[in-house]
Amino acid sequence: MKCSENQAQIVEESIQHAKDAITLDVKDGNSWYNLGNACLTSFFVTGAWDHSKLLQSLKAYQNAEKDERMESNPDLYFNCATVNHYLENYERALSGFEAAALKDPSLNATEEVQKMVNLLDKLENLLRGQARTKRLASLASSLAAVNLNSSYKRASVDQLSEGLNRAYSNSVEKCFSLSSKRMPLPCKPLPKPPIYYLVCDSNQICFVLSVYGMRNDAVRVTCFIQCVSSSLSSLLLYCFYNPQRV
């Protein structure tokens, strides 16, 4: 997402103002809520790539929820659910949107729940269908000849651990792709929604690769994708891709 330096500066000032308010009363839920909003807005206006801003926003919202006076604020639940959606904490996101819908039906939180459920159902059906095809062996065999950067250790997805896996590389073949609808955002212009790729690795394991901020045609059907510094918490956060087969 593109934004002016002035916009980013205003948001950073908002973050500092919220932090200053918290120092005056660390138990004030509204100040924590404002900090969460500012961090979430900062995530979007600076390009929607800084994962740490999402985590800062989530922590602020969680602190806001500790204040009983904030229980009547449906936007708190909606915004916190939005952060969890981007972090792909789907169970928490669904619970948050459902709570927001109960407190204020006008927020369209029920619609967000339905969109998320539909997306997860589609991905699950794709995974189940692909796991039964004979095509996997052919796809996996083509990855054996791929030359990886020697500074990275080759690993299949089942060898990765929860969180960031540094210096590991995973070669995969794309099977299918699925575009999602736009997620709820607190600011404009809106970034492109994520693209979900069903991929297969050298051990014939199928999984979903979430890619944000990419054109629909950037990864083609016959492409080879080399994923580096994989994160299982959001499937694969960072990847180098080549639109041509290597």
N, C-alpha and C positions, 0 to 999 in steps of 0.2 A: 504494500500500500504506500502511495506517495503522499507526503505531507510537507508543509513548509517547516523551516527551522523554527519559525515563530510558534507554530502549533505545538511542536515538541517541547519548546521552552515553557510554554504556558502550562502544559501537562506536568512537567517536572516541578514547576513552582507549586502546582496543586498538591503534588506528592509531599513536598516539603511543608506546606501549610498544614496538611493532614497530620504529618508526623509531629509538628509543633503542638497541635491540639492534643494529640495523644500524650505528650509529655506532661500536659497540664492535668489530665485525668485518664490514666491508663485503662480504666474500666468503662470509659464512655464508648458504648457500642456505635454511636453515630459517627464518631471520629474514625473508628476502625473501618466502618462502612465506606466513608469518604475516601480513605486510603486505598481500600480495595478497588473502588471505582476508578481512582486515579491511576493505579498500577495497571488495571485492565485496559483503560484507554491508552496508556502509554504503550502497551504491547501492540495495539493496532496501529497507532499513528507512527510508530517507528519501524513498521514493516512486518509485524506479526511473525517474528522469528525468534525473539528473545524468550526462551523457555523460562528463565528465572523470573521474569515479570509476571508470568502466570502463577508461579508458585508463591510469589510475594502477595499477589492479589488474593489467592486462595487462603493464605494464612491470615490475612487481614479480615476477610469475610468470616472465617472461623472464630476469630477473636470477637467480632461484632456479635455473633450468635450467642456468645456467653452472657451478653447483656439482655436481661428479660424484657427490657423495654423495646428491643428490636424484633420481638416475636411477631409484632403486628405489621412489620414492613415486608410486603410480598416481593419487592424489588431485590431485597437482600437474598432471598432464596433463589430468585430467578437468575440474578447475576452470578451467584456462586455456582449454580447449575451450569451456566454458560462456561465458566472457567473449567469445571470438571468435564464438560463436553469436549473442549479443546484439548484437555489433557487425556482424553479418552478414558476417563473414569466413568464408564457408562452407567453403572449401577447407581453411583452417587448423583450423577446428572439427572437420571430419571426420577430419583427420590426428590431432588431439589425442585425440578419442574412441577412435579405432582403437588408438592407443598405450596408452591407459588400459585398454582391453579386453584387450589382450595381457598386461598386467602384473597385472590383477585382474578376472577375468570377473564377479565379484559386484557390480561397480559399475554394471551394466546400461548400460555405454557402447555396447555393440553395438545396444541398443534405440534409443538416441539417434541413432546413425548411420542406422538404418533410418527413423526418423521424419523426419529431415532430408532424406534422399534421396527419400522419398515426397512430402514437401512440395514440394521443388524440381521433381520430375517433374510434379506437378499444375500448378504455376505455369507451367512451360515449355509444357505442353500447352495451357493456357488462352491463353498468348501466341500460340502458333502458330495456334490455331483462330480467335482474334479477328482476327488480322492478315489473314485471308483473307475476312472478311465484308464485305458492302456497307454495313453499318451504320455503319462508321467515318466516312464522308463526312458522314452526317447528324449524328452526334455532334459532329464537329469544327466543322461550320458553325454549330451553336448557340452555340459559344464566342466567335464573332467579335463578338457584340453585348454581351458581358460588359464592364461598366465596372470597371476595376481601379483601385486606389489610385494616385494620380498620383505618390506618393513611391517607387513600385516600378517597375522596368523589366520590361516584359512579355518573357518568354522561353519558348521551347519546351524540352523536356527535352534535345534534342540540342545546345542552345546553352549548357548548363551545364557547368561543369568539375568535376573531382574535388574533393571536399571541400565546405566551406561556401561557398555563393554568397549573399552579402549583397545586400539591396535588389533582389532579383529576385522576380518573381511568375509563377506558372505556373497557368493555369486548365485544369482537366481535367474530363472526364465519367466517371463510374463505369460500368464494363461488368459486372464480376462481383466478388464478394467470396469470401474463403476464410478460415475460421478454422483456426488451427493448434492442436496439442496443447500442453500446458504444457511449458515448457522446464525443465531441471533447475535447482533453486535451492538455495542453502545455508541458507535460513531460511524461516520461516512467519510470517504467512499468505501464501499464494501469490497473486500478482497475476494478472489475466486474461492469457491468452496473446495474442500480437499477432494482429491481423486484417490480411489481405493483400487489397488492392484492385487489381484490374486496371483501369487507367484509360487514357483516350485524351486527347491534347492537341490543340491547334488545327492541328498539322501532321500529324494522323492517326498519331501515334506512340504505340504502346501500351507501357506499362511497369507495373511493380508498385509500389504505394505501401504501405509497412509502417506500421501505426498501432498504438501501444501504449497500454494503459490506457483503452480506449474500449468502451462498450457495443456489443453486436452490432448494435443498431438505430439507432445514432447517425447513421450515414450511409446514406441510403436509395437505392434503385435509381435514382431520377430526380434525385439530388442534384447540385449544383454544388460543386466543391471548389476553393478558391483556396489554393495552396501558396506560402508565403513562406519565404525563407532556406533554400533547398533544399540538401540534401547528397546527392551521388551515392554516397558511400561506404556509406550505409545507405538509399539511395533517396531518401526525403524525411523528414527528421527533424522539422521543425516545419510545422504547417499550421493554417490557419484554415478551418473548414468551416461550411457552412450546410445544415441538413437540408432546406431548401426550395430549389427552383430560383430563381436570381437573375434 
